[in-house]
């Protein structure tokens, strides 16, 4: 009986340790999964920023890379997709990404890193910014996929400090 209880407590302690360590890693500059969100990338998603991750108050954040995966259908036509912060239609992290249209099968995925696009400069996301849009990293489909309600899951990786 004692061994069974000890094993159960060990499992609980390990689980809590993993949870705490995961949070600590993201806050100590180690890249971790910040969010995983299904968004509309089809024509229904055009002209609206869809939030992917909001930096908590009192923290700053850096997005290292994103993974687009599991499209609901071919994303052909998604020829202008922006990623970043702010309310404008210009992506502050990646602007006018055309590669999303290459995702033609539901098993496709793509990885986008900030250093592959535009320049290597990017502003840290300030969790205390007075404007809510400036605290939130998101996606803004300008020319979405040809299917109106097509979706894709976007995983955001980065860290907060």
Order of alpha helices (4+ residues) and beta strands (2+ residues): alpha-beta-beta-beta-beta-beta-beta-beta-beta-beta
